Amino acid sequence: MTVKVRFDKEVRDYAKGEKVKDSVLKLTETALAQALENFHRRMIVIEGDMLRKAELAGILAGASARVLSGILEELMKKRLRDESEDKIEVLYATDALGEETFGRKRYEAFRKHFDVLAGSNVEVKAVTFKHTRDILGRTYDLLVLDMSYDYSPNDLGRIIETVRGGGLIFILAHPFEKWKNMWTGFHKSLVTPPYTIDDVKKRFNRRLIRKFTEHGGIYIITEGGKARKKPRRGKSQARIRARKGVPIPEETLFPKELYEMALTEGQVEVLEAFEELVEGGMLVLTADRGRGKSVSVGIGAIGLALALKKRTRIVVTAPELENVQALFRFAKRALERLGFKPYVVEERGLIKELYARKIGLRYYPPAEGYRKSADLYILDEAAGIHVPILHKYLNKERVVYSSTIHGYEGAGRGFSVKFLKRAREKREFKELHMDEPIRYAENDPIERWLFDVLLLDAEPVELTEEDFELIEKKEVYLEEPDLDDWFENDRPELRNFVGIYILAHYRNRPSDVALLADAPHHEARVLRLKNGKIVTAIQIAKEGGIPKKVIDKMAKGYKPRGNIIPDMMVKHHYLKEFAKLKGYRIVRIATHPDAMDRGLGSKALELLEKEAREKGLDWIGSGFGASEELVRFWVRNGFAVVHLSPARNPVSGEFTAIVLKPISEKAKKLIKKANDEFRIRLTEWLGDTHRELEPEIARWLFETPFGEAVDYPVHLTEIQKKRLDAFTGKVLTYDTVVDAVKPIVKLYFLDGWMKPYLDERQIKLLIYRVLQAHSWEETAKLIDRTETFTMIEVRDIIRGLWYYYKRLL
């Protein structure tokens, strides 16, 4: 089908009355024609101040909506949209919509003109950046993105990807020369004492503006209505091609109606893989963003439930409920297509449960889902889930792990290597990767622009055999890169730096790049090989040096931005003097994925400590999700644990640990005091707050770099001592002497380097059975022994400790 994308006379007369130049109308017509013909998206950036740009966006978007509504039926016939999407949907996103806000005034100026021109089958949804979770999983034809004042790169990454092929994106922007030098609301959130707004950089704004001009498919209209950047050739003819047919297998276990919902061959492959799960098994599904991964899983889950021919319960989990909205939405659509009338349970406007005749899907947080009984377990955005929790699902009869590789929820190395490598040792599973986009055709210029500006597909530099020789010899050096040069000149080192984080164990967000670019207290360090290649990336935040007035407020509950470690030391350890000291908080440290476990991370810390010492700093610290591997890494590099969060992070499922290494003598005194206090607290917390903490992690939290015992008196009565003698002599049972055993075990974990030797299994036994008070049955499972063997082993361990500490009490 060929359509002429030309605004009708009514639109042109209206636009002319509003002094819109014909060249601007032609540019919009051409952009829309290109988008429709290629099933891609196009972007029009409108520079200008205040209301005029919103008014112009209303005229252009309204005219475009009018064209699209006229060919809506044809678009549905050609499978460029679902039959349920029978309206042209427009999204207006801005920083604020409250009464008397500038964001509200711009929105009203947009609607005033848009409503005059758009058709009756057009709907507009307005959303603020704070509530963009409401649009996750939804698709729009036109987007007006108001970036006049406040936006974050996270907003940009989330909102742009809601637009389908054949659609237009209108960006409301300040004149570029003004924008380059202005602070946004996001910038104001980066101000932290002792810095002011004048210290905040504008590197990210300038990068964004430059990328608007560099990439194809993006056109720019200046404040005066002139086209600064326009298509080389104007065209209004668009040949709309049908989405290519997807071959459906002749024989299917699932209803054909479900296969007919598939728009790509990749989706068909996913449904076939779900058919194999009927007999049991595990599926690992990966894709770049926008490939229909969650959609396919939602459809496949319904097919599986029907094929099991029994009451079927499905557990759905992901880092956040927002992550699984597309999955739930298409599971609901699949049920409706098959004639069911599904019942939906929502929470905060998000689908949490879905039921229909013997079929139930329910969302649980990752740390809860594996405890539930179900016929199928689905882990979406699995890269954002704590690796030990991923392992909890491995023994399930049917389990699906699904994760994004590049994009807003980009996968980390923890999933792709740490988890999958171990998973292969435990069971067989099928792996599928989806390549073809579903919302738009391949090679969409806006996807290329978005991935580039936010560095979503950044990769580390490739390493050669020569490089590995340099790594083995530790021929490396630490460098502070020139971030002005990296961002202003788009150096490849920036992509290599961010690429290490993407493929390492971090869950990356677009705002991480902007934080590095603009936050006054954030800096980068790189460990380079002698040939210049980056093998370790470090992002640090300068903290401390807080004025006395602010410290006094902190003691009363005030939380200053950006000073995480000083704030914790004041509030949890009452060490107000620590906030005056200055240090580096290591925000992120990661090594090239092909060069891990070769000592580069430790070497980078050694060189960073040397730099900090030369600069007269007092400490180096970090906060991180506590896994056995990471806690061991920090402790072995001389860092002391000073805090552990009382609850698991709702996204990763990990407890957050904070570690510190002193440089100055004053810091050493304060950090040792905090470390001693933390170890005392942990002996009690393990029986209550942290009863579910993995014992292999707790074991490393007790380690100390100071080598001295904690000055913490432990008292036993004479009767308790006699009862301990009776227990170690096999007269009394463990359960009758717990009150006497616990103080002895506390003494061991609060002791210094000269304490009795215990192996790893014995240490875990003491933590799990004595300090965490788990049952004999649970403890026996932990060490894979019988309960009798476990009881004897615990008695033997306590006998040795009592023999050692008896003389001290």
Buried (B, 14 or more C-beta within 10 A) or exposed (E): EEBEBBBEEEBBEBBEEBEBBEBBBBBBBBBBBBBBBBBBBBBBBBBBEBBBBBBBBBBBBBBBBBBBBBBBEEBBBBBBBEEEBEBBBBBBBBBBBEEEBBBBBBBEBBBBBBEBBBBEEBEBEBBBBEEBBBBBBBBBBBBBBBBBBBBBBBBBBBBBBBBBBBBBBBBBBBBBEEBBEEBBEBBEBBBBBBBEEEBBBBBBBBBBBBBBEEBBBBBBBBBEBEBBBBBEEEBBEBEBBEBEEBEEEEEBBBBEEBBEBBBBBBBBBBBBBBBEBBEEBBBBBBBBBBBBBBBBBBBBBBBBBBBBEEEBBBBBBBBBBBBBBBBBBBBBBBBEBBEBEBEEEEEEEBBBBBBBEEBBBBBBBBBEBBEEEBBBBBBBBBBBBBBBBBBBBBEBEBBBBBBBBBBBBBBBBBBBBBBBEEBEEEEEBBEBBBEBBBBBBEEBBBBBBBBBBBBBBBBBBEBEEEBBEBBEEEEBEBBEBEBEEBBEEBBEBBBBBBBBBBBBBBBBBBBBBBBBBBBBBBBBBBBBBEEEBBBBBBBBBBBBBBEEEBBEBBEEEEEBBBBBBBBBBBBBBEBBEBBBBBBBBBBBBBBBBBBBEBBBBBBBBBBBBEBBEEEEBBBBBBBBBBBBBBBBBBBEBBBBBBBBBEEBBEBBBBBBBBBBBBBBEBBBEBBBBBBBBBBBBBBEBBBEBBEEBBBBBBBBBBBBBBEEBBEEEEEBEEEBBEBBBBBBEEEBEBEEBEEBBBBBBBBBBBBEEEBEEBEEEBBBBBBBBBBBBBEBEBBBBBBEBEBEEBBEBBBEBBBBBBEBBBEEB
